[in-house]
C-alpha cells in the first residue's frame, strides 16, 4: 500500500536533483503521474498533495536556483554582519580588533548545495513515511497497485534506462562538488551536457542509432580516463615521439567525444525544437532573476538609507527571549509572506534585511549555510500555501477538471505541516546542515592547516580526548626518544632536540592545567550569564540613545550656525539624556565586579591554552627540521669532489681568467648549498670567500681563509650527518610517527581523514560566544 505514492516522491526527488525547477517537475508529474494515481483509485487530495509537495523538492535538493540566489544574498549579508559584529565587539570591550575565531565567513553556492542535501533527503523521507502511514491507516486512500507485466529482461532493461542514467548524472554533478573535483559552475556544465545527451536518446527512443552518441561519449571518456592515468597529456611536456603520439591520440578521442556531444545537441535542436525552447526559457528566467535582483538592491539600499534596517534591528533586539525569539519571529514572517510572494521576492528583498541581524548575533553564532538552508526550507512552503502557491497553479493547469481546487488545497496541508516539521528538525540539529560543508572544507586540496585559529577549540577537544586514550603510548615514545644518543650533534641541534623532548613531556601537565582553567570558567558562567545578558541589554539601549543624542547635537549645531531656533531639539536632547541616565542607573550593582571576575577566569583559560599551544609547537618544530638536515646529508656529500677542488682553484687564482673561473665554481657551489637544508652557515662562509676574491680590492689570502673555514665546517657537517643517518634518524622517524598526529598536529599541513571527520562534527554545532562581547 502507498507504493505508487512513494514512487512519485522518489521520481520528484530525482527530477528535483536533475532540473532544480519546481514548475517543470510539477507539470511533468501532473501530466504523467496524476492520471496513473487516479486510475489506481488514490484519494484525490493525497494524490495532488503528493505531486505538488514532491515538485517543491526542487527548492531544496541541489542543484537549486533558490540556493544559488540565497548564497549570493547571504554572501553580502555576511560581510554586513561581520561589520556589525566588529562594531559591537568594539563597543563592548573597547578593542578595535575582533579575534579571528569570532569573525564570520562567507557562504558559497557549493556550501549551500552541500548543506541542503541532508535536509532535502529528510523531507523525502518524511513524505514517504506519511504516505505509508496514510496507506496503512486508510487503505482505500492509497491502495496497492499490482504489476500486470512480467519481470523479464525487457522489464529490467526499461528500469535500468529510466533510473540509472539520471542517478549517475545526479551523483556525478553533486559528487564532483562534494569531492572538490569541480566548482559549482563546472558541475553545472557537466549536468547540462549530461541532460542534453539523455534528451538526445530519449527523443529517438526505439529508433536505430538512438544510443550511438551516448556510446561514443562513454567510450571516449573511458579512453581519456585511462590515458590520463598512464600518460602526461600536456602539450608543453612533449619531448619524444611517443609523447607526440599520445597527444595525437588524445586529440582524436576528444574529437570523438565532441562528435557524440554535438550529435546529441543537434537531435535536441531539431526534434520538436526542444533545445531552442530550453535555451529561451533559461534566458527568460535568468533575465527575470537579474531584473528582480537589480530592483531588490535598489529597494534594500533605499530601505537602509531611510533607517529601516535600524528599525528592524531595534524591534528584534527589543523582543524578550534572545536569539530564539528573533529567529522564530523572522521564520514566521517568511512563512506568512510565502502565502502572497514568490520565493525570489522573499530571497532578494527580505533576506538582505534580516540576515545580517541574525548572523551578527554572537549568542547563537550561527553559520550562513545553516541560515540559508533554514530560509530555503521555509520558503519551500510558498509553493504550496494558498491562495498564491505556484505549485498549486501549475498542478491546476494540468490536472483533470474532476479534481477540485479545494481538494488540492486539502491535499497540500499535511505536506505543509511536514515541511514545517522538517524545518524544526533542521533548526534543532544544525549539524545536519553544517557537517557536509565542514567535512568537505577540511578534506579539500585547499583545506586549512590544523594551526588555523578557527579550528583550535575543536582540534584541542579532539586532541585532549586522544591524550586520554593514548597517554601511555605517547609517554613511552617520549621516554624512548630521550634515550637516543645526541652527543655528537652540533650544540644548536643538541639543545633544541633536548628542549623539544622536555616540552613533549610537559604536554600532559599543560593539558590538565588547561582543563582546570576551563572548568573554573565553566563553573562560573551559569552565575555570570544572567547579569551579563541584563547589563549588556541595558548598555546597548543606552548606547543607541547616545547615538541619537549625538545626531541631534550635530543637527542643533547646524541650525545654530544659521540662527535658527533649536529649543525643541535641546528639549529632546535633555529628554534623551535623562532616559540614558535612567538606563545607566539600571545596570546591576555587581556588574563591574562580576565582569572583572569573568575576564580574570577567561584570561587564565586563554593563557593556559596559549601555553599549551606554544609548548606543543616547541615540542615538535625541531623534529622535521633535524630530519630534513640529516636526510640532506647525502646531497651534501655528493658535492665533495667539487668542494675539494675549490681550495686549489682559489689558492692559484692569480690571473684574471683564473679568478673568473674560481668565482664561477664558488657560485655553483653556493647555488647547490642553497637547496640543502641546514647548509646556510657553510654557504655564508663560501660566499665571503667569493666576495673577498671578487671585490674592488681583491684579497686572495682572506678569501682562502674564509674558504678553508667553510670547508672545515663542511667536513664537520658531513661527519655528524652521516653518523646521525645511521644511528639517530631511524629513532627520530619512529618518534615523529608516534607524536605527529597528536602533540605535533598543529605543525602538520592538513588533518587526516579521521581527524577531519571528528573536527567537522565539532564545528557543526553553534557555540555561544556572547560572553566575550
C-alpha positions as CSV (number, residue, x, y, z in Angstrom):
1,X,0.0,0.0,0.0
2,X,1.1,3.5,-0.8
3,X,3.8,2.2,-3.1
4,X,2.8,4.3,-6.1
5,X,2.8,7.5,-4.0
6,X,6.2,6.7,-2.6
7,X,7.4,6.1,-6.2
8,X,6.1,9.5,-7.1
9,X,8.0,11.1,-4.3
10,X,11.2,9.3,-5.4
11,X,10.7,10.5,-9.0
12,X,10.0,14.0,-7.7
13,X,13.4,13.9,-5.8
14,X,15.1,12.7,-9.0
15,X,13.6,15.4,-11.1
16,X,14.5,18.0,-8.4
17,X,18.1,16.9,-8.4
18,X,18.1,16.9,-12.2
19,X,16.4,20.1,-13.1
20,X,16.1,22.2,-9.9
21,X,12.9,23.8,-11.3
22,X,9.7,23.4,-9.4
23,X,7.3,24.3,-12.3
24,X,8.8,21.7,-14.7
25,X,8.7,19.0,-12.1
26,X,5.1,19.6,-11.0
27,X,3.9,19.9,-14.6
28,X,5.7,16.7,-15.7
29,X,4.4,14.7,-12.8
30,X,0.9,16.2,-13.1
31,X,0.7,15.0,-16.7
32,X,2.3,11.6,-16.2
33,X,1.8,10.5,-12.5
34,X,-1.5,12.1,-11.6
35,X,-3.6,10.2,-14.1
36,X,-1.9,6.9,-13.1
37,X,-2.6,7.6,-9.4
38,X,-6.3,8.5,-10.1
39,X,-6.7,5.2,-12.2
40,X,-5.2,3.4,-9.2
41,X,-8.1,4.8,-7.1
42,X,-5.8,7.1,-5.0
43,X,-7.6,9.7,-2.9
44,X,-7.6,12.9,-4.9
45,X,-6.3,15.2,-2.0
46,X,-3.5,12.7,-1.3
47,X,-2.5,12.3,-5.0
48,X,-2.5,16.1,-5.7
49,X,-0.7,16.8,-2.4
50,X,2.0,14.2,-3.1
51,X,2.7,15.6,-6.6
52,X,2.7,19.3,-5.5
53,X,4.9,18.6,-2.5
54,X,7.3,16.4,-4.4
55,X,7.6,19.1,-7.0
56,X,8.7,21.6,-4.4
57,X,11.7,19.4,-3.5
58,X,13.5,21.2,-6.4
59,X,13.7,24.2,-4.0
60,X,15.9,22.4,-1.5
61,X,17.5,19.4,-3.2
62,X,20.7,20.6,-5.0
63,X,21.2,21.9,-7.6
64,X,18.6,24.5,-6.9
65,X,18.0,28.1,-8.2
66,X,16.9,29.3,-4.8
67,X,20.0,28.0,-3.1
68,X,22.2,29.9,-5.6
69,X,20.2,33.1,-5.1
70,X,20.4,32.7,-1.3
71,X,24.1,32.1,-1.5
72,X,24.6,35.3,-3.4
73,X,22.4,37.3,-0.9
74,X,24.0,35.7,2.2
75,X,27.5,36.4,0.9
76,X,26.9,40.2,1.1
77,X,24.8,39.8,4.2
78,X,27.7,38.0,5.9
79,X,30.0,40.9,5.1
80,X,27.4,43.3,6.6
81,X,27.0,41.1,9.7
82,X,30.8,40.9,10.2
83,X,30.9,44.7,10.2
84,X,28.1,44.8,12.8
85,X,29.8,42.2,15.0
86,X,33.1,44.1,14.9
87,X,31.3,47.3,16.0
88,X,29.5,45.5,18.8
89,X,32.8,44.0,20.0
90,X,34.5,47.4,20.0
91,X,31.5,49.0,21.9
92,X,31.5,46.2,24.5
93,X,35.3,45.7,25.0
94,X,37.0,48.8,23.6
95,X,39.1,46.6,21.3
96,X,39.4,47.5,17.6
97,X,40.4,44.0,16.6
98,X,37.9,41.2,16.5
99,X,39.6,37.8,17.2
100,X,39.7,35.6,14.1
101,X,37.7,32.8,15.8
102,X,34.8,35.2,16.5
103,X,34.6,36.5,12.9
104,X,32.1,35.4,10.2
105,X,32.9,33.6,7.0
106,X,31.2,34.0,3.7
107,X,28.9,31.4,2.1
108,X,29.2,29.9,-1.4
109,X,26.7,28.1,-3.6
110,X,28.7,24.9,-3.3
111,X,28.4,25.1,0.5
112,X,24.7,25.7,0.2
113,X,24.3,22.7,-2.0
114,X,26.2,20.5,0.5
115,X,24.3,21.9,3.4
116,X,20.9,21.4,1.8
117,X,21.5,17.8,0.7
118,X,20.6,16.1,4.0
119,X,17.6,18.3,4.8
120,X,16.3,17.6,1.3
121,X,16.6,13.8,1.9
122,X,14.9,14.3,5.3
123,X,11.9,15.8,3.6
124,X,11.8,13.0,1.1
125,X,11.8,10.5,4.0
126,X,9.0,12.4,5.8
127,X,6.9,12.4,2.7
128,X,7.4,8.7,2.2
129,X,6.6,7.8,5.8
130,X,3.5,10.0,5.8
131,X,2.2,8.3,2.6
132,X,2.9,4.8,4.0
133,X,1.2,5.8,7.3
134,X,-1.9,7.1,5.5
135,X,-2.0,4.0,3.2
136,X,-1.9,1.7,6.3
137,X,-4.5,3.6,8.3
138,X,-6.9,4.5,5.4
139,X,-6.4,1.6,3.0
140,X,-8.8,3.0,0.4
141,X,-6.9,6.2,0.1
142,X,-3.7,4.6,-1.3
143,X,-4.3,1.0,-2.4
144,X,-1.5,-1.2,-3.7
145,X,-1.1,-1.3,-7.5
146,X,-0.3,-4.8,-8.8
147,X,2.2,-5.1,-11.7
148,X,0.4,-6.7,-14.6
149,X,3.5,-7.4,-16.8
150,X,6.4,-9.8,-16.5
151,X,9.6,-9.4,-14.6
152,X,11.7,-10.3,-17.6
153,X,14.8,-8.9,-19.3
154,X,12.8,-6.3,-21.1
155,X,11.4,-5.0,-17.8
156,X,14.8,-4.7,-16.1
157,X,16.2,-3.0,-19.2
158,X,13.5,-0.4,-19.1
159,X,14.0,0.1,-15.3
160,X,17.8,0.4,-15.9
161,X,17.4,3.1,-18.7
162,X,14.9,5.1,-16.6
163,X,16.7,5.0,-13.3
164,X,20.5,4.6,-13.8
165,X,21.3,7.5,-16.2
166,X,19.6,10.2,-14.1
167,X,21.1,8.7,-10.9
168,X,24.6,8.6,-12.5
169,X,24.2,12.2,-13.6
170,X,23.0,13.4,-10.2
171,X,25.8,11.7,-8.4
172,X,28.3,13.0,-10.9
173,X,27.2,16.6,-10.5
174,X,26.9,16.5,-6.7
175,X,29.8,14.2,-6.2
176,X,32.2,16.5,-8.2
177,X,31.2,19.4,-6.0
178,X,31.4,17.4,-2.7
179,X,34.8,15.9,-3.6
180,X,36.1,19.2,-4.7
181,X,36.8,18.0,-8.3
182,X,34.7,20.7,-9.9
183,X,33.4,24.1,-9.0
184,X,29.7,24.8,-9.0
185,X,29.8,26.3,-12.5
186,X,31.8,23.4,-13.8
187,X,29.4,20.9,-12.2
188,X,26.5,22.8,-13.7
189,X,28.1,22.5,-17.2
190,X,28.5,18.7,-16.6
191,X,24.8,18.5,-15.6
192,X,23.7,20.5,-18.7
193,X,25.8,18.3,-21.1
194,X,24.5,15.1,-19.4
195,X,20.9,16.2,-19.6
196,X,21.3,17.1,-23.3
197,X,22.8,13.7,-24.0
198,X,19.9,11.9,-22.2
199,X,17.4,14.0,-24.0
200,X,19.1,13.0,-27.3
201,X,18.5,9.3,-26.9
202,X,15.1,9.7,-25.2
203,X,13.8,11.8,-28.2
204,X,15.0,9.0,-30.6
205,X,13.7,6.1,-28.3
206,X,13.1,2.9,-30.3
207,X,14.9,4.1,-33.4
208,X,18.2,2.9,-34.9
209,X,21.3,4.6,-33.6
210,X,19.4,6.1,-30.6
211,X,22.2,5.3,-28.3
212,X,25.1,5.8,-30.7
213,X,26.0,9.3,-29.5
214,X,25.9,8.1,-25.9
215,X,28.2,5.1,-26.7
216,X,30.7,7.4,-28.5
217,X,30.8,9.7,-25.5
218,X,31.2,6.9,-22.9
219,X,33.9,5.2,-25.0
220,X,35.9,8.4,-25.4
221,X,35.6,9.2,-21.7
222,X,36.8,5.7,-20.8
223,X,39.8,6.0,-23.1
224,X,40.6,9.5,-21.9
225,X,40.4,8.4,-18.3
226,X,42.8,5.5,-19.0
227,X,45.2,7.8,-20.9
228,X,45.3,10.5,-18.1
229,X,46.1,7.8,-15.6
230,X,49.0,6.3,-17.6
231,X,50.4,9.3,-19.5
232,X,51.2,13.0,-19.0
233,X,48.9,14.6,-21.5
234,X,50.4,18.0,-21.8
235,X,51.5,19.8,-25.0
236,X,54.3,21.6,-23.1
237,X,55.8,18.3,-22.0
238,X,56.2,16.8,-25.5
239,X,59.9,15.6,-25.7
240,X,59.8,12.3,-27.5
241,X,57.9,10.8,-30.5
242,X,55.9,8.7,-28.0
243,X,54.7,11.9,-26.3
244,X,53.5,13.3,-29.6
245,X,51.6,10.1,-30.5
246,X,49.9,10.2,-27.1
247,X,48.8,13.8,-27.6
248,X,47.6,13.0,-31.1
249,X,45.5,10.0,-29.9
250,X,44.1,12.2,-27.1
251,X,43.0,14.8,-29.7
252,X,41.3,12.1,-31.8
253,X,39.5,10.8,-28.7
254,X,38.3,14.3,-27.8
255,X,37.1,14.7,-31.4
256,X,35.0,11.5,-30.9
257,X,33.6,12.9,-27.7
258,X,32.7,16.2,-29.3
259,X,31.1,14.3,-32.2
260,X,28.8,12.4,-29.8
261,X,28.0,15.6,-27.9
262,X,27.2,17.7,-31.0
263,X,25.2,14.8,-32.4
264,X,23.0,14.8,-29.2
265,X,22.7,18.6,-29.3
266,X,21.6,18.5,-33.0
267,X,18.9,16.0,-32.1
268,X,17.7,18.1,-29.3
269,X,17.7,21.1,-31.6
270,X,15.9,19.5,-34.5
271,X,13.3,17.3,-32.8
272,X,10.3,19.4,-31.5
273,X,12.6,22.4,-31.0
274,X,13.5,21.1,-27.5
275,X,16.9,22.7,-27.2
276,X,15.6,26.1,-28.5
277,X,12.7,26.0,-26.0
278,X,15.0,25.2,-23.1
279,X,17.5,27.9,-24.0
280,X,14.8,30.6,-24.5
281,X,13.1,29.7,-21.2
282,X,16.5,29.7,-19.4
283,X,17.3,33.1,-20.8
284,X,13.9,34.4,-19.7
285,X,14.4,33.0,-16.2
286,X,17.9,34.4,-15.9
287,X,16.8,37.8,-17.2
288,X,13.9,37.8,-14.8
289,X,16.1,37.0,-11.8
290,X,18.7,39.7,-12.7
291,X,16.0,42.3,-13.1
292,X,14.5,41.4,-9.8
293,X,18.0,41.4,-8.2
294,X,18.6,45.0,-9.5
295,X,15.2,46.2,-8.2
296,X,15.8,44.5,-4.9
297,X,19.2,46.0,-4.5
298,X,17.7,49.5,-5.0
299,X,14.9,48.8,-2.6
300,X,17.3,47.5,0.0
301,X,19.6,50.5,-0.4
302,X,16.7,52.9,0.0
303,X,15.3,50.9,3.0
304,X,18.7,51.2,4.7
305,X,19.2,54.8,3.8
306,X,15.9,55.8,5.5
307,X,16.8,53.9,8.6
308,X,14.6,50.9,8.0
309,X,17.3,48.4,9.0
310,X,17.8,50.1,12.3
311,X,14.1,50.0,13.0
312,X,14.0,46.3,12.3
313,X,17.1,45.7,14.4
314,X,15.6,47.7,17.3
315,X,12.4,45.8,17.1
316,X,14.1,42.4,17.1
317,X,16.5,43.4,19.8
318,X,13.6,44.5,22.0
319,X,12.0,41.1,21.9
320,X,12.4,39.0,25.1
321,X,14.0,35.6,24.8
322,X,17.1,36.5,22.9
323,X,18.1,35.0,19.6
324,X,15.5,32.2,19.7
325,X,12.6,34.7,19.7
326,X,14.2,36.8,17.0
327,X,14.7,33.7,14.8
328,X,11.2,32.4,15.3
329,X,9.6,35.8,14.5
330,X,11.7,36.0,11.3
331,X,10.8,32.5,10.3
332,X,7.1,33.2,11.0
333,X,7.2,36.3,8.9
334,X,8.9,34.5,5.9
335,X,6.2,31.7,6.2
336,X,3.4,34.2,6.1
337,X,5.0,36.1,3.2
338,X,5.0,32.8,1.4
339,X,1.2,33.0,1.1
340,X,1.5,36.0,-1.1
341,X,5.0,36.3,-2.5
342,X,7.2,34.2,-4.7
343,X,10.5,32.7,-3.3
344,X,12.6,35.1,-5.4
345,X,11.0,38.2,-3.9
346,X,11.4,36.9,-0.4
347,X,15.1,35.9,-1.1
348,X,16.1,39.2,-2.6
349,X,14.0,41.6,-0.6
350,X,13.6,40.1,2.9
351,X,16.9,38.2,3.3
352,X,19.3,41.1,2.9
353,X,17.4,43.0,5.6
354,X,17.1,40.3,8.3
355,X,20.1,38.0,7.6
356,X,22.8,40.5,8.8
357,X,20.9,41.0,12.1
358,X,20.6,37.2,12.7
359,X,24.2,36.4,11.6
360,X,25.7,39.1,13.7
361,X,24.2,37.8,17.0
362,X,27.0,36.3,19.0
363,X,24.7,34.4,21.4
364,X,23.8,32.0,18.6
365,X,26.9,32.4,16.4
366,X,25.0,30.7,13.5
367,X,26.6,29.9,10.1
368,X,25.4,31.4,6.9
369,X,24.9,28.0,5.4
370,X,22.5,26.9,8.2
371,X,20.6,30.2,8.0
372,X,20.3,29.9,4.2
373,X,19.0,26.3,4.3
374,X,16.5,27.2,7.1
375,X,15.2,30.0,4.9
376,X,15.2,27.8,1.9
377,X,13.2,25.0,3.6
378,X,10.8,27.7,5.0
379,X,10.3,29.3,1.5
380,X,9.5,25.9,0.1
381,X,6.1,26.2,1.7
382,X,5.5,29.3,-0.5
383,X,4.8,26.9,-3.4
384,X,2.1,25.1,-1.5
385,X,0.4,27.7,0.6
386,X,-2.9,29.0,-0.9
387,X,-4.0,31.3,-2.4
388,X,-0.9,32.0,-4.4
389,X,1.1,28.7,-4.2
390,X,2.7,28.4,-7.6
391,X,2.8,24.6,-7.4
392,X,-0.9,24.6,-7.0
393,X,-1.3,26.8,-10.0
394,X,1.0,24.6,-12.1
395,X,-0.9,21.5,-11.0
396,X,-4.3,23.1,-11.5
397,X,-3.3,23.8,-15.1
398,X,-2.7,20.2,-16.0
399,X,-5.0,18.3,-13.6
400,X,-8.3,16.9,-14.6
401,X,-11.4,19.1,-14.1
402,X,-12.8,16.3,-11.9
403,X,-10.3,17.3,-9.2
404,X,-11.4,20.4,-7.5
405,X,-9.2,23.2,-6.2
406,X,-10.5,22.6,-2.7
407,X,-9.3,19.0,-2.9
408,X,-5.8,20.3,-3.9
409,X,-5.8,22.7,-1.0
410,X,-6.8,19.9,1.4
411,X,-4.1,17.7,0.0
412,X,-1.2,20.0,0.5
413,X,-2.0,20.9,4.1
414,X,-0.4,17.7,5.6
415,X,2.7,18.3,3.4
416,X,3.0,21.9,4.6
417,X,3.0,20.6,8.1
418,X,5.6,18.0,7.2
419,X,7.8,20.8,5.7
420,X,7.4,22.7,9.0
421,X,8.4,19.5,10.9
422,X,11.5,19.2,8.6
423,X,12.2,22.9,9.3
424,X,12.1,22.2,13.1
425,X,14.4,19.2,12.8
426,X,17.0,21.2,10.8
427,X,16.6,24.0,13.3
428,X,17.2,21.8,16.4
429,X,20.1,19.9,14.8
430,X,22.2,22.4,12.9
431,X,24.9,19.7,12.4
432,X,22.6,18.2,9.7
433,X,23.4,21.2,7.6
434,X,26.9,22.2,8.7
435,X,28.6,18.8,8.7
436,X,29.0,18.2,5.0
437,X,30.3,21.7,4.2
438,X,32.8,21.4,7.1
439,X,33.8,17.9,6.2
440,X,34.5,18.9,2.5
441,X,36.3,22.1,3.6
442,X,38.6,20.1,5.9
443,X,39.4,17.4,3.3
444,X,39.7,19.5,0.1
445,X,43.0,20.4,-1.5
446,X,42.6,23.9,-0.2
447,X,41.9,22.7,3.4
448,X,43.1,25.0,6.2
449,X,46.0,23.6,8.2
450,X,45.4,22.4,11.8
451,X,47.1,25.6,13.2
452,X,44.2,27.7,11.8
453,X,42.8,29.8,14.7
454,X,39.2,28.9,13.8
455,X,39.9,25.2,14.3
456,X,41.8,25.4,17.6
457,X,38.9,24.8,20.0
458,X,37.7,21.7,18.1
459,X,41.3,20.5,17.5
460,X,42.1,20.7,21.2
461,X,38.8,19.0,22.1
462,X,39.8,16.1,19.8
463,X,43.4,16.0,21.0
464,X,42.6,16.1,24.7
465,X,40.4,13.1,24.3
466,X,43.2,11.4,22.2
467,X,45.7,12.1,25.0
468,X,43.4,10.3,27.5
469,X,43.2,7.3,25.2
470,X,46.9,7.2,24.2
471,X,48.7,8.7,27.2
472,X,50.8,5.6,28.0
473,X,51.8,5.2,24.4
474,X,52.9,8.8,24.0
475,X,54.8,8.8,27.3
476,X,56.6,5.6,26.3
477,X,57.5,7.2,22.9
478,X,58.9,10.3,24.6
479,X,60.9,8.2,27.1
480,X,62.3,6.1,24.3
481,X,63.3,9.2,22.4
482,X,65.2,10.6,25.4
483,X,67.5,7.5,25.2
484,X,68.7,8.4,21.7
485,X,72.4,9.3,21.6
486,X,72.7,13.0,20.6
487,X,76.1,13.7,22.0
488,X,77.8,14.1,18.5
489,X,75.2,16.6,17.2
490,X,76.1,20.3,16.9
491,X,75.2,22.3,20.0
492,X,72.3,24.1,18.5
493,X,70.6,20.8,17.5
494,X,71.5,19.1,20.7
495,X,69.9,21.8,22.8
496,X,66.8,22.3,20.7
497,X,66.2,18.5,20.5
498,X,66.6,18.1,24.2
499,X,64.3,21.0,24.8
500,X,61.7,19.5,22.5
501,X,61.7,16.2,24.4
502,X,61.2,18.2,27.6
503,X,58.3,20.2,26.1
504,X,56.7,17.0,24.9
505,X,56.8,15.6,28.4
506,X,55.2,18.8,29.8
507,X,52.2,18.4,27.4
508,X,50.1,16.3,29.8
509,X,50.6,18.7,32.7
510,X,49.6,21.7,30.5
511,X,46.5,19.8,29.2
512,X,45.5,19.2,32.8
513,X,46.1,22.9,33.6
514,X,44.0,24.0,30.6
515,X,41.2,21.7,31.7
516,X,41.3,23.1,35.2
517,X,41.2,26.7,33.9
518,X,38.3,25.8,31.6
519,X,36.4,24.0,34.4
520,X,36.8,27.1,36.6
521,X,35.5,29.3,33.9
522,X,32.6,27.0,33.0
523,X,31.5,26.7,36.7
524,X,31.3,30.5,37.0
525,X,29.4,31.0,33.7
526,X,25.9,29.9,35.0
527,X,26.2,32.6,37.7
528,X,27.6,35.2,35.4
529,X,25.5,34.8,32.3
530,X,22.2,36.3,33.6
531,X,23.9,39.5,34.9
532,X,25.9,39.7,31.6
533,X,22.8,39.5,29.5
534,X,20.9,42.0,31.6
535,X,23.7,44.5,31.8
536,X,24.6,44.3,28.1
537,X,21.0,44.7,27.0
538,X,20.7,47.9,29.2
539,X,24.1,49.2,27.9
540,X,23.0,48.5,24.3
541,X,19.9,50.6,24.7
542,X,21.8,53.3,26.4
543,X,24.4,53.4,23.5
544,X,21.6,53.6,21.0
545,X,20.2,56.6,22.8
546,X,23.7,58.1,22.9
547,X,23.9,57.8,19.1
548,X,20.6,59.6,18.8
549,X,21.9,62.4,21.2
550,X,25.0,62.8,19.0
551,X,22.9,63.1,15.9
552,X,20.6,65.7,17.5
553,X,23.6,67.7,18.8
554,X,25.0,67.8,15.2
555,X,21.7,69.0,13.9
556,X,21.5,71.6,16.6
557,X,24.9,72.9,15.7
558,X,24.0,73.2,12.1
559,X,20.8,75.1,12.9
560,X,22.5,77.4,15.4
561,X,25.0,78.5,12.7
562,X,22.0,79.8,10.7
563,X,20.5,81.5,13.8
564,X,17.5,79.0,13.7
565,X,15.5,78.1,16.8
566,X,17.0,74.9,18.5
567,X,14.8,74.9,21.6
568,X,12.8,71.9,20.5
569,X,16.0,69.9,19.7
570,X,17.5,71.0,23.0
571,X,14.5,69.7,24.9
572,X,14.6,66.5,23.0
573,X,18.3,66.1,23.8
574,X,17.5,66.7,27.5
575,X,14.8,64.1,27.5
576,X,17.1,61.5,25.8
577,X,19.9,62.3,28.3
578,X,17.5,61.7,31.2
579,X,16.4,58.5,29.6
580,X,20.0,57.4,29.1
581,X,20.8,58.2,32.7
582,X,17.9,56.0,33.8
583,X,19.2,53.1,31.7
584,X,22.8,53.7,33.1
585,X,21.3,53.6,36.6
586,X,19.6,50.2,35.9
587,X,22.9,48.4,35.4
588,X,23.2,45.9,38.3
589,X,25.4,47.0,41.1
590,X,27.6,43.9,40.9
591,X,28.2,44.1,37.2
592,X,31.7,45.5,37.2
593,X,33.0,43.0,39.8
594,X,31.2,40.1,38.0
595,X,32.7,41.2,34.7
596,X,36.2,41.6,36.3
597,X,36.0,38.1,37.7
598,X,34.8,36.6,34.4
599,X,37.7,38.4,32.5
600,X,40.1,37.1,35.1
601,X,38.9,33.5,34.6
602,X,38.6,33.8,30.8
603,X,42.1,35.3,30.8
604,X,43.5,32.4,32.8
605,X,41.8,29.9,30.5
606,X,43.2,31.7,27.4
607,X,46.7,31.9,28.9
608,X,46.6,28.2,29.7
609,X,45.6,27.4,26.1
610,X,48.3,29.7,24.7
611,X,50.9,28.0,27.0
612,X,49.7,24.5,25.8
613,X,49.9,25.6,22.1
614,X,53.3,27.2,22.5
615,X,54.6,24.1,24.3
616,X,53.4,21.6,21.7
617,X,54.8,23.8,18.9
618,X,58.2,23.8,20.6
619,X,58.0,20.1,21.2
620,X,57.5,19.2,17.5
621,X,59.1,22.0,15.4
622,X,62.7,20.8,15.7
623,X,61.9,17.3,14.5
624,X,61.1,17.9,10.8
625,X,64.0,20.4,10.6
626,X,66.5,18.0,12.0
627,X,65.2,15.1,9.9
628,X,65.5,17.1,6.8
629,X,69.1,18.1,7.6
630,X,70.1,14.5,8.3
631,X,68.3,13.3,5.1
632,X,70.1,16.0,3.0
633,X,73.4,14.7,4.2
634,X,73.7,12.6,1.1
635,X,73.2,15.7,-1.1
636,X,75.8,17.5,0.9
637,X,78.3,14.6,0.5
638,X,77.6,14.5,-3.3
639,X,79.2,17.9,-3.6
640,X,82.5,16.5,-2.1
641,X,84.5,16.4,-5.4
642,X,83.5,19.9,-6.4
643,X,84.2,21.3,-2.9
644,X,87.6,19.7,-2.7
645,X,88.7,21.5,-5.9
646,X,87.7,24.9,-4.6
647,X,90.8,25.4,-2.3
648,X,93.2,24.7,-5.1
649,X,91.3,27.0,-7.6
650,X,91.1,29.9,-5.1
651,X,94.7,29.4,-3.9
652,X,96.0,29.6,-7.5
653,X,93.7,32.3,-8.7
654,X,96.4,34.8,-9.6
655,X,95.4,35.7,-13.1
656,X,92.1,37.3,-14.1
657,X,91.0,34.2,-16.0
658,X,91.8,32.0,-13.0
659,X,89.9,34.3,-10.7
660,X,86.9,34.3,-13.0
661,X,86.9,30.5,-13.2
662,X,87.3,30.2,-9.4
663,X,84.4,32.7,-8.8
664,X,82.2,30.7,-11.2
665,X,83.0,27.5,-9.4
666,X,82.2,29.1,-6.0
667,X,78.9,30.5,-7.3
668,X,77.9,27.0,-8.5
669,X,78.6,25.5,-5.1
670,X,76.7,28.3,-3.4
671,X,73.7,27.6,-5.5
672,X,73.8,23.9,-4.7
673,X,74.2,24.6,-1.0
674,X,71.2,26.9,-1.1
675,X,69.0,23.9,-1.9
676,X,70.3,21.8,1.1
677,X,68.7,22.1,4.5
678,X,71.0,23.4,7.2
679,X,73.8,24.4,4.9
680,X,73.4,28.2,5.3
681,X,76.5,28.6,7.5
682,X,78.7,26.8,5.0
683,X,77.2,28.8,2.2
684,X,77.8,32.0,4.1
685,X,81.5,31.4,4.6
686,X,82.0,30.3,1.0
687,X,80.1,33.4,-0.1
688,X,82.5,35.6,1.9
689,X,85.4,33.8,0.2
690,X,83.9,34.7,-3.2
691,X,83.3,38.4,-2.2
692,X,86.8,38.7,-0.9
693,X,88.1,37.4,-4.3
694,X,85.8,39.5,-6.5
695,X,85.5,42.8,-4.8
696,X,87.1,46.1,-5.9
697,X,90.1,45.3,-3.7
698,X,90.5,41.5,-4.0
699,X,92.2,39.8,-1.1
700,X,93.2,36.3,-2.1
701,X,94.6,35.4,1.4
702,X,91.4,36.4,3.1
703,X,89.4,34.6,0.5
704,X,91.4,31.5,1.1
705,X,91.0,31.7,4.9
706,X,87.2,32.1,4.6
707,X,87.1,29.2,2.2
708,X,89.1,27.0,4.5
709,X,86.8,27.8,7.4
710,X,83.9,26.9,5.1
711,X,85.5,23.6,4.1
712,X,86.2,22.7,7.7
713,X,82.6,23.3,8.6
714,X,81.5,21.3,5.5
715,X,83.5,18.3,6.6
716,X,82.2,18.6,10.1
717,X,78.6,18.7,8.8
718,X,79.3,15.6,6.6
719,X,80.6,13.6,9.6
720,X,77.7,14.2,12.0
721,X,75.0,13.9,9.4
722,X,76.4,10.6,8.2
723,X,76.6,9.2,11.7
724,X,73.1,10.6,12.5
725,X,71.7,9.0,9.4
726,X,72.8,5.6,10.7
727,X,72.2,5.9,14.4
728,X,69.7,8.8,15.1
729,X,67.4,9.0,12.1
730,X,65.6,5.7,12.5
731,X,64.7,6.6,16.1
732,X,63.6,10.1,15.1
733,X,61.3,8.7,12.4
734,X,59.7,6.3,15.0
735,X,59.3,9.1,17.4
736,X,57.9,11.5,14.8
737,X,55.3,8.9,13.6
738,X,54.3,8.4,17.2
739,X,53.5,12.1,18.0
740,X,52.9,13.9,14.7
741,X,49.1,13.4,14.8
742,X,48.8,14.4,18.4
743,X,51.5,16.6,20.0
744,X,52.7,17.6,16.6
745,X,49.3,18.0,14.9
746,X,49.4,21.8,14.8
747,X,52.5,21.7,12.7
748,X,51.1,19.3,10.0
749,X,50.0,20.6,6.6
750,X,46.5,19.1,6.9
751,X,44.3,16.9,9.0
752,X,43.9,13.2,8.3
753,X,40.5,12.0,7.1
754,X,39.7,10.6,10.5
755,X,40.6,13.8,12.2
756,X,38.7,15.9,9.7
757,X,35.6,13.8,10.3
758,X,35.8,14.3,14.0
759,X,36.5,18.0,13.9
760,X,33.8,18.6,11.2
761,X,31.3,17.2,13.7
762,X,32.6,19.5,16.4
763,X,32.4,22.5,14.1
764,X,28.9,21.7,13.1
765,X,27.4,22.9,16.4
766,X,26.8,26.6,17.0
767,X,28.8,27.9,20.0
768,X,27.6,30.8,22.2
769,X,30.4,33.5,22.2
770,X,28.3,36.3,23.5
771,X,30.1,36.4,26.9
772,X,33.2,37.6,25.1
773,X,31.3,40.7,23.9
